[in-house]
Amino acid sequence: MNKKRLPLSLTAALISASILLPAAPHTASAAASDASVIASITASLEQKKPTFVLDMSRSQFARVNRLLDSAAVKSEPYTRYTLDRIQTRAKIKGSKASVTFSALYLESKQQADYVTAQAKATLKTIIKTDMSQDEKVKVIHDYIVTRLAYDESLTRYSAYEGLTQGTTVCQGYTLLGYRMLTLAGIETRIVEGDADGVSHVWNKLKLDGRWYNLDMTWDDPTPDQKNEISYTYYLVNDKTLDRNHNWKKNNVPAAVSDYRSLLAKKAETSSQHRNLLDAIGGEMTSTTASLQKKVLAAIDNQTADLEVMHDFGSLSPKSQLDRIMKACLDTPVSEVNFAYKVASNGTAIIRFSFTY
């Protein structure tokens, strides 16, 4: 499933006097240090001001692009990833500069507020008071995957467009995920990199003190298939994601844990977690022996159908499944059928049916 998106960009461009100032720009505020300039820019961006004016030194204006980059990094991730570009123009007098910033956003303040309001309203509907954090993540994941369709025209970038038009690229999925997860009390980051060589963003979140990757864009089939949800990229660790995703790992927390194994331990004493584990495809097997054990156990129990999530890794699916079919010859089963589709990260849900 190949996903594409237009590249993210933060452009701090110095432009000529041909750009016109508004008739009544915001009142300029004095800025005596780099820190105060950065803080003022950050505040203006988070308020989504289209135009704002700051007084600074001439030397600060010479470094304005670096100051802009610092301000963007300090701003809330949702703000940072809805900022399209910034242009600057200065009136310089001696050692002082009055700088006008003109910002374009993927969402206006009104649109961003709409996303927040819709996220809050949806969370009230899908989250129940007795839900664990694990269950909250799943219902948010499922809502976004079923609510949105991937924009194959690559023209819609925002969560607002996703909610109002039903379609957006990965940036919109990730932004809506960030807003909903954060509102649900789950610590979340936005990760930027590429997937199969194409620019891409996804979420990273913390559960029980451990970080996991959550790529809702890649869990949504393209072309869109109504109500179909994949869990191939659901709370996976860096090792699994690294097979087809690439990112600067020193910029974000490491995800090293196997979520499904940890959830399986909770499921031993909790029916809620057992139901959750079953809903996302069960504990993942990663060796031929562990997969064979599950299949033979199902046959011993006279099970008609079995669904297993398996990590083929770089191994041949045919060789592994041939070995399992050979093992089935020594059982009471008269016929075994299976179907699977391997994702680009090497994992697959295998569906077996048995006739006795």
C-alpha positions as CSV (number, residue, x, y, z in Angstrom):
1,M,0.0,0.0,0.0
2,N,1.9,3.0,-1.3
3,K,1.1,6.3,0.4
4,K,2.2,9.6,-1.0
5,R,2.0,13.1,0.4
6,L,3.4,16.5,-0.5
7,P,6.5,17.5,1.4
8,L,6.1,19.5,4.6
9,S,7.8,22.8,4.5
10,L,8.6,25.7,6.8
11,T,9.8,28.5,4.5
12,A,11.2,31.6,6.1
13,A,11.8,33.7,3.1
14,L,13.0,37.3,2.9
15,I,11.0,39.1,0.3
16,S,11.1,42.5,-1.4
17,A,9.1,45.6,-0.8
18,S,6.6,44.6,-3.4
19,I,4.8,42.8,-0.6
20,L,2.2,45.3,0.8
21,L,1.7,45.7,4.5
22,P,-2.0,45.7,5.7
23,A,-3.5,49.2,6.2
24,A,-3.4,48.7,10.0
25,P,-1.0,46.0,11.1
26,H,-0.8,44.7,14.6
27,T,1.0,47.0,17.0
28,A,4.7,46.4,17.0
29,S,6.2,45.1,20.3
30,A,9.7,45.6,21.5
31,A,12.0,42.6,21.6
32,A,15.3,43.0,23.4
33,S,16.7,39.5,23.2
34,D,16.6,36.4,20.9
35,A,14.5,34.6,23.5
36,S,11.9,37.3,23.6
37,V,11.8,37.4,19.7
38,I,11.3,33.7,19.6
39,A,8.6,33.7,22.3
40,S,6.8,36.5,20.5
41,I,6.9,34.7,17.1
42,T,5.8,31.4,18.8
43,A,2.8,33.1,20.5
44,S,1.7,34.8,17.2
45,L,1.9,31.5,15.3
46,E,-0.1,29.6,17.9
47,Q,-2.7,32.4,17.7
48,K,-2.5,31.9,13.9
49,K,-2.1,35.6,13.2
50,P,-1.8,36.1,9.5
51,T,0.3,39.3,10.0
52,F,2.3,40.5,13.0
53,V,5.1,43.1,13.5
54,L,8.1,42.8,15.9
55,D,10.8,45.3,16.7
56,M,14.2,43.8,16.9
57,S,17.9,44.7,16.2
58,R,19.3,44.8,12.8
59,S,21.6,41.8,13.6
60,Q,18.5,39.8,14.8
61,F,16.8,40.5,11.5
62,A,20.0,39.2,9.7
63,R,19.3,35.9,11.7
64,V,15.6,35.9,11.3
65,N,15.4,32.6,9.5
66,R,17.1,30.9,12.4
67,L,14.9,32.6,14.9
68,L,11.8,31.5,12.9
69,D,13.1,27.9,13.0
70,S,13.5,28.0,16.7
71,A,10.0,29.5,17.2
72,A,8.5,26.8,15.0
73,V,10.2,24.1,17.0
74,K,9.0,25.6,20.3
75,S,5.4,25.9,19.1
76,E,2.8,23.2,19.7
77,P,3.2,20.4,17.2
78,Y,-0.3,21.0,15.8
79,T,0.6,24.6,15.2
80,R,3.9,23.6,13.6
81,Y,2.4,21.2,11.2
82,T,-0.4,23.5,10.1
83,L,2.1,26.3,9.3
84,D,2.5,26.5,5.5
85,R,5.1,29.3,5.1
86,I,6.2,32.6,6.4
87,Q,7.5,35.7,4.6
88,T,9.3,38.6,6.2
89,R,9.9,42.3,5.4
90,A,11.8,44.8,7.4
91,K,12.0,48.6,7.7
92,I,15.6,49.2,8.9
93,K,16.7,52.4,10.6
94,G,20.3,52.4,12.0
95,S,20.7,49.4,14.3
96,K,17.0,48.8,14.6
97,A,14.5,46.8,12.4
98,S,10.7,46.7,12.4
99,V,9.9,43.4,10.9
100,T,6.5,42.4,9.4
101,F,5.8,38.7,9.4
102,S,3.2,37.4,6.9
103,A,2.2,33.8,7.7
104,L,0.1,31.3,5.7
105,Y,-1.5,28.4,7.5
106,L,-3.1,25.1,6.3
107,E,-5.9,25.9,8.8
108,S,-7.2,29.2,10.0
109,K,-7.7,29.7,13.7
110,Q,-11.4,29.2,13.2
111,Q,-10.8,25.9,11.3
112,A,-8.3,24.7,14.0
113,D,-10.9,25.5,16.7
114,Y,-13.4,23.5,14.7
115,V,-11.1,20.5,14.7
116,T,-10.7,20.8,18.4
117,A,-14.4,21.1,19.0
118,Q,-15.2,18.1,16.8
119,A,-12.4,16.1,18.5
120,K,-13.8,16.8,21.9
121,A,-17.4,16.0,20.8
122,T,-16.3,12.7,19.2
123,L,-14.3,11.7,22.3
124,K,-17.4,12.1,24.5
125,T,-19.1,9.7,22.2
126,I,-16.5,7.0,21.7
127,I,-14.7,7.0,25.1
128,K,-16.5,5.4,28.0
129,T,-15.6,6.1,31.6
130,D,-14.3,2.6,32.3
131,M,-11.9,2.4,29.3
132,S,-8.3,1.8,29.8
133,Q,-5.7,3.9,28.0
134,D,-5.1,1.0,25.6
135,E,-8.8,0.9,24.7
136,K,-8.9,4.7,24.2
137,V,-6.1,4.4,21.7
138,K,-7.9,1.8,19.7
139,V,-11.2,3.7,19.5
140,I,-9.4,6.8,18.4
141,H,-7.4,4.8,15.8
142,D,-10.6,3.1,14.5
143,Y,-12.5,6.4,14.3
144,I,-9.9,8.2,12.3
145,V,-9.3,5.2,9.9
146,T,-13.0,4.8,9.2
147,R,-13.8,8.5,9.2
148,L,-11.1,9.6,6.7
149,A,-10.1,8.4,3.3
150,Y,-6.6,9.0,1.8
151,D,-6.5,11.9,-0.6
152,E,-5.0,10.4,-3.7
153,S,-5.1,13.8,-5.4
154,L,-2.5,15.0,-2.9
155,T,-4.2,18.4,-2.5
156,R,-5.6,18.2,1.0
157,Y,-3.2,18.4,4.0
158,S,-5.2,19.3,7.1
159,A,-7.4,17.6,9.7
160,Y,-10.0,20.3,9.0
161,E,-10.2,19.1,5.4
162,G,-10.3,15.5,6.5
163,L,-13.3,16.2,8.8
164,T,-15.2,18.5,6.4
165,Q,-14.4,16.8,3.1
166,G,-13.7,13.3,4.3
167,T,-10.3,13.0,2.7
168,T,-6.8,14.2,3.5
169,V,-3.1,13.0,3.2
170,C,-1.0,11.6,6.1
171,Q,-0.5,15.0,7.6
172,G,-4.3,15.3,8.2
173,Y,-4.5,11.8,9.7
174,T,-1.6,12.6,12.0
175,L,-2.8,16.0,13.1
176,L,-6.3,14.7,13.9
177,G,-4.6,11.8,15.8
178,Y,-2.4,14.2,17.7
179,R,-5.3,16.4,18.7
180,M,-7.6,13.5,19.8
181,L,-4.9,11.5,21.6
182,T,-3.7,14.5,23.4
183,L,-7.2,15.5,24.5
184,A,-7.7,11.9,25.7
185,G,-4.7,12.4,28.0
186,I,-2.2,10.3,26.0
187,E,1.3,11.7,25.4
188,T,1.8,12.0,21.7
189,R,4.5,13.2,19.3
190,I,4.4,13.8,15.5
191,V,7.2,12.0,13.6
192,E,8.4,13.2,10.2
193,G,10.4,11.1,7.8
194,D,9.6,8.9,4.8
195,A,7.9,5.6,4.0
196,D,9.0,3.6,1.0
197,G,11.0,6.6,0.0
198,V,8.1,9.1,0.1
199,S,7.8,12.0,2.6
200,H,5.5,10.9,5.4
201,V,4.4,11.7,9.0
202,W,2.8,9.6,11.7
203,N,2.2,9.5,15.4
204,K,4.3,8.2,18.3
205,L,2.6,7.8,21.7
206,K,3.3,6.6,25.2
207,L,1.4,3.9,27.0
208,D,2.4,2.6,30.5
209,G,5.7,4.4,30.2
210,R,6.6,2.8,26.8
211,W,6.6,4.5,23.4
212,Y,5.0,3.0,20.2
213,N,4.5,4.1,16.6
214,L,1.0,4.5,15.3
215,D,0.6,5.0,11.6
216,M,-3.1,5.5,10.9
217,T,-2.6,6.5,7.3
218,W,-1.0,3.1,6.5
219,D,-3.7,1.3,8.5
220,D,-6.3,2.8,6.1
221,P,-6.6,0.8,2.8
222,T,-6.1,2.8,-0.4
223,P,-8.3,3.1,-2.4
224,D,-10.6,3.6,0.5
225,Q,-12.6,0.5,1.6
226,K,-15.6,1.5,3.8
227,N,-15.2,0.4,7.4
228,E,-12.1,-1.7,6.7
229,I,-9.4,-1.3,9.4
230,S,-5.9,-2.7,9.4
231,Y,-3.7,-3.0,12.5
232,T,-0.5,-3.7,10.7
233,Y,1.0,-0.4,11.9
234,Y,-0.8,-0.3,15.2
235,L,1.5,0.4,18.1
236,V,4.6,-1.1,16.5
237,N,8.1,-0.7,17.7
238,D,10.9,1.0,15.8
239,K,12.4,-2.3,14.7
240,T,9.2,-3.3,12.8
241,L,8.5,0.2,11.5
242,D,12.1,0.6,10.3
243,R,11.6,-2.0,7.6
244,N,9.9,0.6,5.4
245,H,9.9,3.9,7.3
246,N,12.8,6.1,7.9
247,W,13.2,9.0,10.3
248,K,15.8,10.9,12.5
249,K,15.8,8.6,15.5
250,N,17.7,11.0,17.7
251,N,14.8,13.5,17.6
252,V,12.1,11.3,19.1
253,P,11.8,8.7,21.9
254,A,12.8,5.2,21.0
255,A,10.1,2.5,20.7
256,V,11.6,-0.8,21.7
257,S,8.7,-2.8,23.3
258,D,6.5,-5.4,21.7
259,Y,3.0,-4.0,22.4
260,R,1.1,-7.2,21.6
261,S,3.2,-9.4,23.9
262,L,2.7,-6.9,26.8
263,L,-1.1,-6.7,26.0
264,A,-1.2,-10.6,26.0
265,K,0.2,-10.5,29.6
266,K,-2.6,-8.1,30.7
267,A,-5.1,-10.3,28.9
268,E,-4.3,-13.2,31.1
269,T,-6.1,-11.6,34.0
270,S,-8.3,-9.0,32.2
271,S,-11.2,-9.8,29.9
272,Q,-11.1,-6.2,28.7
273,H,-7.6,-6.6,27.5
274,R,-8.3,-10.1,26.1
275,N,-11.1,-8.6,24.0
276,L,-8.8,-5.8,22.9
277,L,-6.1,-8.2,21.9
278,D,-8.5,-10.3,19.9
279,A,-9.9,-7.2,18.2
280,I,-6.4,-6.1,16.8
281,G,-5.6,-9.6,15.5
282,G,-4.2,-11.3,18.6
283,E,-0.6,-11.8,19.8
284,M,1.8,-11.8,16.8
285,T,3.8,-14.9,16.1
286,S,7.3,-14.3,14.7
287,T,8.6,-17.8,14.1
288,T,7.4,-20.7,12.0
289,A,7.4,-22.9,15.2
290,S,5.1,-20.4,17.1
291,L,2.7,-20.2,14.1
292,Q,2.6,-23.9,13.7
293,K,1.8,-24.3,17.4
294,K,-1.2,-22.1,17.1
295,V,-2.5,-23.9,14.0
296,L,-2.1,-27.3,15.6
297,A,-3.8,-26.1,18.8
298,A,-6.7,-24.9,16.8
299,I,-7.0,-28.3,15.1
300,D,-6.8,-30.1,18.4
301,N,-9.8,-28.0,19.6
302,Q,-11.7,-28.7,16.4
303,T,-11.7,-25.0,15.5
304,A,-13.3,-24.2,12.1
305,D,-11.6,-20.8,11.5
306,L,-8.4,-19.3,12.9
307,E,-7.0,-15.8,12.3
308,V,-3.4,-15.2,13.2
309,M,-1.2,-12.1,12.9
310,H,2.3,-13.3,11.8
311,D,5.6,-11.6,11.2
312,F,7.2,-13.2,8.2
313,G,10.1,-10.7,8.4
314,S,12.4,-11.3,5.4
315,L,11.6,-15.1,5.2
316,S,9.6,-16.6,2.5
317,P,5.9,-17.0,3.4
318,K,5.6,-20.1,1.1
319,S,8.4,-22.0,2.8
320,Q,6.9,-21.3,6.3
321,L,3.4,-22.2,5.3
322,D,4.5,-25.3,3.4
323,R,6.1,-26.5,6.6
324,I,2.9,-25.9,8.6
325,M,0.8,-27.7,6.0
326,K,3.1,-30.7,6.2
327,A,2.6,-30.8,10.0
328,C,-1.2,-30.8,9.5
329,L,-0.9,-34.1,7.6
330,D,-0.5,-35.9,10.9
331,T,-3.7,-34.4,12.4
332,P,-7.5,-35.3,12.1
333,V,-8.1,-32.4,9.7
334,S,-9.1,-33.4,6.2
335,E,-8.6,-30.0,4.5
336,V,-6.8,-26.8,5.4
337,N,-7.3,-23.5,3.5
338,F,-5.5,-20.2,4.2
339,A,-5.3,-16.7,2.8
340,Y,-3.0,-13.8,3.6
341,K,-1.5,-10.6,2.2
342,V,1.9,-9.6,3.4
343,A,2.3,-5.9,4.2
344,S,5.5,-4.1,3.2
345,N,6.8,-4.3,6.8
346,G,6.7,-8.1,6.5
347,T,3.6,-8.7,8.7
348,A,0.3,-10.4,7.7
349,I,-3.0,-11.6,9.0
350,I,-3.4,-15.2,8.0
351,R,-6.9,-16.6,7.9
352,F,-7.1,-20.4,8.2
353,S,-10.2,-22.6,7.7
354,F,-10.3,-26.3,8.7
355,T,-12.5,-29.1,7.5
356,Y,-12.7,-32.3,9.7
